[in-house]
Amino acid sequence: MRLASIDILRALTMVFMIWVNDFWTLIDIPKWLTHASATEDYMGFSDVIFPLFLFIVGLSIPLAIQNRLDKKDSPAAIAKHILIRSVSLLVIGLYMVNYETAHTSMILSKSVWCLLMATAVVLIWTNWKRSPVDQKWHFYLQASGYLILAFLAFIYKGGEHGELWMTTQWWGILGLIGWAYLLNALVYLYAKGNLWVMVILWMVLNGLAVLAHSAFTPKLDGPLVYLSPVLTGTIPAFTTAGIVATLLFKKLRYKDLKWFYATLLGLGLINLIYGLATRPIWGISKIQGTPSWLAICTGIGFILFAVLYYIADQKKVTGWAKIIAPAGTATLTCYMIPYFIYPMRSFSGFRFPDLLNTAVLGLLLSFAFALLVVIFTGWLEKKGYKLKL
C-alpha cells in the first residue's frame, strides 16, 4: 500500500526544508519564518519542518515493513535492513555535523571538504543496480566513496583552534532521523505492529521528554551521551506519533473514515492544547527540545495527515503536487543536492545583488531555488540516478 498523502506531505516538507535551509543567505526576512534562538520562548515556521519530517518517517514505517513482509522477508532480514539504514543515516549525519564545525587549518578548505563528502555519499548510496551504469563499475564506485570518507576523517580538524577530531555533537539532522528510525522501526517490527505497544512507547517517550526538562533528571555521562537523542525522548516521539497515526488509519478505514478523521483531528487538537497550556512551564523551543514544542508540532502532524489524506487519497486531488513529487520519492537525493551547490557557489564567489536577497524578493528567489532542486532531482530519477539507503 502507498498513500499519496504521505508522499505529498514528505515532498512538501522536503521543499520547505531546502527553502528554510537557504534563509542564511537572505537579508531582512520576517522573524516568524525563521528559527527561534536557543533562549527564546518562541516557534517560527522553520521550527516545524524537521519535526514534521520525523512524523512522516513514522507514517511510512508500518507501510514499508508490511511491504517487506508481503515479499516474504523474515523479521531478521528486515531488522538487518533497519540496522544498515540507521547506521547509514548516522554516518552521513556525523559527517554533516562535523562539516559545520570544521576548522580552517585543515589541508582542504571547508568547501572542498563538503563537496568531497557529498560526492562520497552519492558514490556509496546511489542505487547503482537501477542506474544505467554498467554493473562492473558498481563496486569501484562505492569503494571510492568509502575511501573518500576515510580520507576526510583522517584530515579532519575541528574545534575552536582545530584541536578536535570528528565528534558526534548533536548528530545532525540525518543522524537524529537515524536514531528515531532505529528505535521505532525495531519496536514496531518485533511488536508485530501492535497499536497499543506503539501508544505506550509514545507515552514513555513523551514522559522522557518531560523528565529531561525537570530538576530530577541526572546528567547523561559516558556512553549514555551517544544515546541522548533517544533517552531525552523528544526526537523519537515524533516518529512514534506518526506510526500511531498510520495504525489508526489501518484500523479505522474499513469501519468508517469519519472515525479516522475525528480521531486524528482530536489527537491533533489535544496535543496543541497540551503544548500551549504547558508553555509557561517549559516554553516552546526547538533547540531545547521542550515538551511543549513536541506537543504542538505533533498536533500539527496529526492534523496535516488527516487533511492531506482527505484531499489526496479520498478525493484524489493530487495534480497540484505533481511538480514537487520527486521530493517525496527521491528524498535523500533532493536533500543532498544543496551540499554540492553551496560549495560551488563559495568557489565562484557568486552572489545575487543584495536587492535580490532581501525580504519578499529574496524569499521568492529562494523558494524558486528549492523548486529547481526538486525538478533536477526528478530529472536525475528519470535517468535512473537515485540515492537509496
Buried (B, 14 or more C-beta within 10 A) or exposed (E): EEBBBBBBBBBBBBBBBBBBBBBEBBEEBEEEBBBBEEEBBBBBBBBBBBBBBBBBBBBBBBBBBBEBBEEEBEEEEBBEBBEEBBEBBBBBBBBBBBBEBBBEEBEBBBBBBBBBBBBBBBBBBBBBEEBEBEEEEBEEBBEBBEEBBEBBEEEBBBEEEEEBEBEBBBBBBBBBBBBBBBBBBBBBBEBEBEBEBBBBBBEBBBEBBBBBBEEEEEEBEEEEEBEBBBBBBBBBBBBBBBBBBBBBBBEBBEEEBEEBBEBBBEBBEBBBEBBBEBBEEBBBBBBBBBBBBBBBBBBBBBBBBBBBBBBBBBEEEBEEBEBBBBBBBBBBBBBBBBBBBBBEBBEEEEEBEEEBBBEEEBBEBBBEBBBEBBBBBBEBBEEBBBBBB
